[in-house]
Amino acid sequence: MSRLKNMNKLISFIAGILTLLSGFHIYLNITNESEISFEKTINTLRLNLTEFPIKTVLIILLIILVSLLVTYCFNKIFNYITYRERRRELNINKTLENYSKRQEKKELVFDKIVDSNISYLESRERPWTRLKAEFHTIIIRDIRDKSFPELGDWSKLETFDLTKDGIEFLDPTNSMGFDLYFDKDYKWDVFHDREKLRKNKYLKVDRAYCVDFLPYEDILHVDWEHDDYYSSTTFFCQFKHKKNGVRHPFKEFRYYVLGNGFLTLLEAKDRRNFKQVFARVKSKLTIPFYRLKRYLKNRKYYRQQHL
């Protein structure tokens, strides 16, 4: 990296010198000098300094200023290129480091939670069956939470499955009270008010699951000892995401459908909004009122949290 930095300085210096010489070349052409040499340049400058001292000094200062400006611009451009390459290398190293940490956490969690006697294919219809009995429920807790076991930034969730990227949980607030539909183009949407949906246009899925996805790299600490209140393992995470004003640690919410004995993950890009235009506008307009209603209902708890 130091060698590249020195090369950048050398190129910038050469660009400045060339600009300086070009400036004097243009100046001598203006003064109608047919031949350009070092002696001619010195003699011309002496003559002009004698006849037009102020004008000649200003022109020389302008030429020097332009050459310095060109040197500065070249230096800035090459420094930006160097910084971009260095930042790219740092991002690559950081990604590799996060991947190695994720692999370590993944192997640790797999060894602790998954029952090796049950194969992957045997549990494809119900993936939670390949987990050990003591890990069917896990506590997800914010690393800054101090309210446990009282109401706070933590929740006790049922473990759904372990993937190559993270852990999936069944959240009752998301996995219940919804119906999943397909259209003729195999696009899908989740609907909570089935009375306003035109059923003859969409096909309802019999078995669907909504799960919370937690990446391995977002698990900051694991307390494998069962707590005294709920007898569950605790995963300490950072609650850096929000949904409807509620903080949570989950990167995304995934939907699965069961068919032919296998669970199929639905792609987010294939999701469409099946609701009518009036229902869409109404849901957008009522969001602030629902949030205010929830705050007024739990304002006593919010005050206690900020005291």
LINNOR-V799087 format. One record per residue. N is the residue number from 1. SS is DSSP state (h for helix, s for strand, l for the rest). PSI is psi in whole degrees, 0 to 359 (999 if undefined). Layout:
n:N ss:SS psi:PSI
n:N ss:SS psi:PSI
//
This chain:
n:1 ss:l psi:322
n:2 ss:h psi:324
n:3 ss:h psi:318
n:4 ss:h psi:324
n:5 ss:h psi:317
n:6 ss:h psi:323
n:7 ss:h psi:321
n:8 ss:h psi:319
n:9 ss:h psi:320
n:10 ss:h psi:316
n:11 ss:h psi:319
n:12 ss:h psi:320
n:13 ss:h psi:317
n:14 ss:h psi:319
n:15 ss:h psi:322
n:16 ss:h psi:318
n:17 ss:h psi:316
n:18 ss:h psi:322
n:19 ss:h psi:320
n:20 ss:h psi:314
n:21 ss:h psi:322
n:22 ss:h psi:323
n:23 ss:h psi:315
n:24 ss:h psi:325
n:25 ss:h psi:315
n:26 ss:h psi:321
n:27 ss:h psi:318
n:28 ss:h psi:326
n:29 ss:h psi:324
n:30 ss:h psi:325
n:31 ss:l psi:13
n:32 ss:l psi:40
n:33 ss:l psi:120
n:34 ss:l psi:322
n:35 ss:l psi:138
n:36 ss:l psi:122
n:37 ss:l psi:173
n:38 ss:h psi:317
n:39 ss:h psi:319
n:40 ss:h psi:319
n:41 ss:h psi:315
n:42 ss:h psi:316
n:43 ss:h psi:319
n:44 ss:h psi:318
n:45 ss:h psi:320
n:46 ss:h psi:317
n:47 ss:h psi:316
n:48 ss:h psi:325
n:49 ss:h psi:329
n:50 ss:h psi:317
n:51 ss:h psi:315
n:52 ss:l psi:75
n:53 ss:h psi:313
n:54 ss:h psi:314
n:55 ss:h psi:318
n:56 ss:h psi:318
n:57 ss:h psi:318
n:58 ss:h psi:321
n:59 ss:h psi:317
n:60 ss:h psi:315
n:61 ss:h psi:323
n:62 ss:h psi:318
n:63 ss:h psi:315
n:64 ss:h psi:320
n:65 ss:h psi:318
n:66 ss:h psi:318
n:67 ss:h psi:320
n:68 ss:h psi:321
n:69 ss:h psi:318
n:70 ss:h psi:317
n:71 ss:h psi:316
n:72 ss:h psi:317
n:73 ss:h psi:317
n:74 ss:h psi:318
n:75 ss:h psi:318
n:76 ss:h psi:317
n:77 ss:h psi:313
n:78 ss:h psi:326
n:79 ss:h psi:322
n:80 ss:h psi:318
n:81 ss:h psi:316
n:82 ss:h psi:317
n:83 ss:h psi:321
n:84 ss:h psi:319
n:85 ss:h psi:318
n:86 ss:h psi:319
n:87 ss:h psi:323
n:88 ss:h psi:318
n:89 ss:h psi:320
n:90 ss:h psi:320
n:91 ss:h psi:321
n:92 ss:h psi:315
n:93 ss:h psi:322
n:94 ss:h psi:320
n:95 ss:h psi:316
n:96 ss:h psi:322
n:97 ss:h psi:316
n:98 ss:h psi:322
n:99 ss:h psi:319
n:100 ss:h psi:320
n:101 ss:h psi:320
n:102 ss:h psi:321
n:103 ss:h psi:319
n:104 ss:h psi:315
n:105 ss:h psi:321
n:106 ss:h psi:313
n:107 ss:h psi:320
n:108 ss:h psi:314
n:109 ss:h psi:319
n:110 ss:h psi:315
n:111 ss:h psi:327
n:112 ss:h psi:320
n:113 ss:h psi:317
n:114 ss:s psi:136
n:115 ss:l psi:115
n:116 ss:l psi:343
n:117 ss:l psi:344
n:118 ss:l psi:124
n:119 ss:l psi:164
n:120 ss:l psi:320
n:121 ss:h psi:329
n:122 ss:h psi:337
n:123 ss:h psi:21
n:124 ss:l psi:333
n:125 ss:l psi:327
n:126 ss:l psi:87
n:127 ss:h psi:336
n:128 ss:h psi:347
n:129 ss:h psi:341
n:130 ss:h psi:4
n:131 ss:s psi:150
n:132 ss:l psi:150
n:133 ss:h psi:324
n:134 ss:h psi:353
n:135 ss:h psi:18
n:136 ss:l psi:334
n:137 ss:s psi:137
n:138 ss:s psi:143
n:139 ss:s psi:124
n:140 ss:s psi:118
n:141 ss:s psi:141
n:142 ss:s psi:140
n:143 ss:l psi:339
n:144 ss:l psi:2
n:145 ss:l psi:134
n:146 ss:l psi:8
n:147 ss:l psi:348
n:148 ss:l psi:135
n:149 ss:l psi:11
n:150 ss:l psi:174
n:151 ss:l psi:129
n:152 ss:l psi:206
n:153 ss:l psi:67
n:154 ss:s psi:161
n:155 ss:s psi:149
n:156 ss:s psi:116
n:157 ss:s psi:156
n:158 ss:s psi:133
n:159 ss:s psi:130
n:160 ss:s psi:307
n:161 ss:s psi:163
n:162 ss:s psi:125
n:163 ss:l psi:181
n:164 ss:l psi:340
n:165 ss:l psi:334
n:166 ss:s psi:196
n:167 ss:s psi:142
n:168 ss:s psi:138
n:169 ss:s psi:148
n:170 ss:s psi:111
n:171 ss:l psi:120
n:172 ss:h psi:329
n:173 ss:h psi:339
n:174 ss:h psi:328
n:175 ss:h psi:353
n:176 ss:l psi:152
n:177 ss:l psi:30
n:178 ss:l psi:156
n:179 ss:s psi:141
n:180 ss:s psi:134
n:181 ss:s psi:151
n:182 ss:s psi:150
n:183 ss:l psi:187
n:184 ss:l psi:339
n:185 ss:l psi:12
n:186 ss:l psi:28
n:187 ss:l psi:156
n:188 ss:s psi:162
n:189 ss:s psi:154
n:190 ss:s psi:134
n:191 ss:s psi:131
n:192 ss:l psi:347
n:193 ss:l psi:87
n:194 ss:h psi:341
n:195 ss:h psi:332
n:196 ss:h psi:7
n:197 ss:l psi:137
n:198 ss:l psi:101
n:199 ss:l psi:331
n:200 ss:l psi:348
n:201 ss:l psi:337
n:202 ss:l psi:155
n:203 ss:s psi:124
n:204 ss:s psi:138
n:205 ss:l psi:134
n:206 ss:l psi:315
n:207 ss:l psi:119
n:208 ss:s psi:150
n:209 ss:s psi:142
n:210 ss:s psi:122
n:211 ss:s psi:154
n:212 ss:s psi:129
n:213 ss:s psi:124
n:214 ss:s psi:113
n:215 ss:s psi:153
n:216 ss:h psi:322
n:217 ss:h psi:345
n:218 ss:h psi:357
n:219 ss:s psi:110
n:220 ss:s psi:327
n:221 ss:s psi:147
n:222 ss:s psi:125
n:223 ss:s psi:100
n:224 ss:l psi:343
n:225 ss:l psi:133
n:226 ss:l psi:135
n:227 ss:l psi:164
n:228 ss:l psi:345
n:229 ss:l psi:316
n:230 ss:l psi:357
n:231 ss:l psi:50
n:232 ss:l psi:156
n:233 ss:s psi:145
n:234 ss:s psi:127
n:235 ss:s psi:119
n:236 ss:s psi:124
n:237 ss:s psi:177
n:238 ss:l psi:119
n:239 ss:l psi:87
n:240 ss:l psi:2
n:241 ss:s psi:162
n:242 ss:s psi:143
n:243 ss:s psi:119
n:244 ss:l psi:37
n:245 ss:l psi:2
n:246 ss:s psi:129
n:247 ss:s psi:143
n:248 ss:s psi:164
n:249 ss:l psi:2
n:250 ss:l psi:134
n:251 ss:l psi:324
n:252 ss:s psi:168
n:253 ss:s psi:126
n:254 ss:s psi:151
n:255 ss:s psi:133
n:256 ss:s psi:147
n:257 ss:s psi:146
n:258 ss:s psi:126
n:259 ss:s psi:135
n:260 ss:l psi:33
n:261 ss:l psi:8
n:262 ss:s psi:148
n:263 ss:s psi:132
n:264 ss:s psi:127
n:265 ss:s psi:128
n:266 ss:l psi:136
n:267 ss:l psi:138
n:268 ss:h psi:330
n:269 ss:h psi:340
n:270 ss:h psi:3
n:271 ss:s psi:137
n:272 ss:l psi:159
n:273 ss:l psi:110
n:274 ss:l psi:354
n:275 ss:l psi:154
n:276 ss:l psi:162
n:277 ss:h psi:319
n:278 ss:h psi:319
n:279 ss:h psi:324
n:280 ss:h psi:313
n:281 ss:h psi:319
n:282 ss:h psi:318
n:283 ss:h psi:323
n:284 ss:h psi:321
n:285 ss:h psi:331
n:286 ss:h psi:353
n:287 ss:h psi:312
n:288 ss:h psi:324
n:289 ss:h psi:322
n:290 ss:h psi:320
n:291 ss:h psi:318
n:292 ss:h psi:321
n:293 ss:h psi:318
n:294 ss:h psi:322
n:295 ss:h psi:315
n:296 ss:h psi:327
n:297 ss:h psi:326
n:298 ss:l psi:24
n:299 ss:h psi:331
n:300 ss:h psi:318
n:301 ss:h psi:320
n:302 ss:h psi:322
n:303 ss:h psi:320
n:304 ss:h psi:326
n:305 ss:h psi:330
n:306 ss:h psi:358
n:307 ss:l psi:999
//
